[in-house]
Every structure is written in C-alpha cells, then in structure tokens.
Amino acid sequence: MLLSRAVFIVVLIGLVAMRETAWIAASFVMLSVWLHRDFVHLNKRVIRSVVWFNIGVSIGYLIMARLKGGDPLSYLLYINIKVYTITFFVFGFFSRINVVAFFAFSKDLSYLLTIALSQIISYTKSFEEFYLAYKARVVKRLQSRQKAFIVRVFEQFMQRSLRESRERTLAMKARGFFD
C-alpha cells in the first residue's frame, strides 16, 4: 500500500505541475490505455462530476477575459483538459485501490473517511427510496408534480444534512478533532 500511496502522490503532483496542454492530453491518453477496461464507465463518472463546475468556471473566465480584451480559448482548453485528466486519474486510481486501506495509515483520516462513506451510502439509499416511491405513486410524469417532488426531496435532504452535521460535529469534538 505504501507503493500505491507514493504512485498516487507522484502522478497527482506531476499532473498538477504540467503546464502544456499537449503533455496533459498525452497523459490522458496514457491513463486511458492503463484504464482501458473501465474507460467508458470512468468517463461517464467524470463528466457527471465536473461538467457543471467546468461550465460555470469557463463561462465566468470567458466573460472576464472578453471584458479585458484577451483571448481565453487556449487557457480554457488547458484548464478543462487538466481538470478532466486529474479527475479521470483519481477516479481510475481509486476504482482499482481500496480507498479505506489507502487512508488506513491515519486514524483521523480513517475516521473522517468512514463518516463520509457512511453518509454517501445513506443519502444514496434515501434518494433511491424517494425515487422508487415517486415512481410507484405517479403513473404519468406531470411536470408540476415532478417539480414539487424534487423540492420536497431537496428540503428533506437539507434538513437531514443540517441535523446530521450538528451531530457529527459534536461527535468529532468528543473525539478531540477540534482541539
């Protein structure tokens, strides 16, 4: 596991340090060859994870660069390929390495990872239950009902996350995390 940690850190630092779009694109090609079996699945996950963030940042940068009279297209290409490649690497790496074992060297990181994973699993399960309940009760998907359903689910998740964050903060304080 020590070798895996070292490889992860070296590759991640290498990707972050790259300044040339061509080198980053070449790195993506090498990662794609390494992860060829999971290529389609990983790309779907990466797109779902970064597309809205990248679009927002790119539009903001494009507007600011145009107001200042610059040509941002080469930088936008560079930064978007870089974010995509780094995210692809991280997802691909942890699809092959056990994330819990990877962070087992630190008691605190293991504890935080356990909290995060349990919350992810819990929220995913709740969302699936909400979705199945909605699907079972609504024969025809009406836009008005669908919007109301989404609002109610969002409100429930917000209330639940606020309540659970207070509980987790108290549990972490009891374990000395904020000392």
N, C-alpha and C positions, 0 to 999 in steps of 0.2 A: 504494500500500500504506500510505502514511502516513495518508491519509484513513481507511482501514479500521481502522487501529490507534486513531485518535482516536475514531471512532464507537464501536468496541468499548469503549474505556475510559469514555467519557461515558455510554453506555447502561448498562454494568455498574455504575458508580458511582450512576447515577440509580436503578436497581432496588434496589441495596443501601440507599440512603438513604431510600427510600419507607417511610413509617410507617403508611399507611392501607391496609387490606385492599381497599377499593374501587378505589383507584388501582392497586394491584398487579394486581387482576383485570382492570382496563381495559387495563393494559399487556400482560397475557397475550392479551387479545382482539386488540390491535393487532399483536402478534407473530404471532398465528395468521393474521391477514389477510396479513401480509408473507410468511409461510412456508406459505401455503395448499396449495401443491403437495406439500409434504413433511409436512403436518400429522399424518397417521396414523402414518407411519414415525417421526417425531420423538417423538410421544407414547409410542409403544411403547418407544423407547430410553430416554426419561426415566423412565418407570415402572420399567423393569428396573434403572435406575441408582439411583434414590432411594427406592424403596418400602420396602426393609428398613431402611435407615437412618432414614427418617422415622417408620416404625412404632416402632422402638426408642426414638428420642428422644421421640416423642409419648407413648408409654406411660410412660416414666420421668418426663416432665414432668407428666403427668396424675396419677400416683401422688403425686409430691411436692406438687402443688397441692392435691390432696384431703386429704393429711395436714395441710397448713397451713390448710385450710378455705377455700380460694379457688375461683373458677370459672375454669378454664383454657380453656374451649372457644373463646372469641374469639381468644385468643393462639395456640392450636393451629391454628386456621383460618388466621390471619395468617402464621404461620411456615411452614406447609406450602405455602400458595399462593406464598409468596415463594421458597422453595427450588425449587419446581416451575417457577416462571416464570424464575428465573435459570438453572436447568439447561436449560430449553427454549431460552432465548436463546443460551446458549453452544453447545449442540449445533447449533442452527439456523444460527448465525453461521459456525461452522467447517464446516458442510456446504456453504456457499457460498464460503468463503475458504480458500485453500490454507494449511494450518497451518504448513508448513515455510517458505513465503515470509513468512508473518506474523511469525515469530520470527527471520528472517534478519538483522535489524539487530544481533544479538548473537552473536558466535562461541560463547560459552559456552552460551547458551540453545539455539542450533542444535545444538551437540554433545549436550547433555542430551536434547533432543527426539529426535535421531537414535537415541540409546541407548534411550529409552523406546519409540519406534515399532518399532525392530527387535525389542525384547523382546516387545512386544504381538503382533507378527506371528508371531514364533517360537512363542510359547505358544499362540496361536490355532491354528496349524498342528499343533502337537503334540497339542492337545486333539482336534482333528478326526480325527487319525490314531488316537488311542486309541479314540475313539467308533466309528469305522468298523471297527477291529479287534474291538472288543467286539460290535458288531452282526453282523459276519461270523461270529463264533465261537459265538454264543448264539442258538439258534433260538427258544426260548421265554424270555421275560424272567422269570427267577426272582428274587424279592426278595433271597434270600441271596447269589446271585451278583452281583446288581447292587450291593448294598452293599459287597461285597468288592472289586469293580471300582473303585467310587468311592474307597474307602480307598486302594487301591494307586495310583490315578492321583494322588490328593491327596498321598500320600507322595512320589511321583516328582517332582511339581511343587515341593514344599517342598525336597527335596534339591537339585534343579536350581537353584532360585532362590537358595538359600544359597550354593551353589558359584559361581554366576554373579555374585552380589553381591560376593563377595570379589574375583573377577577384575575386575569393573568398578571397584571401589574402588581397586584397585592401578593400573588404567589411568588413572583420574581423578587419582590422586596423582601419577602420572608426568607428567601434563599440567598440573600446578600448580593443581588445583581446590581443594585444601585448604590453600593457603599463606596 
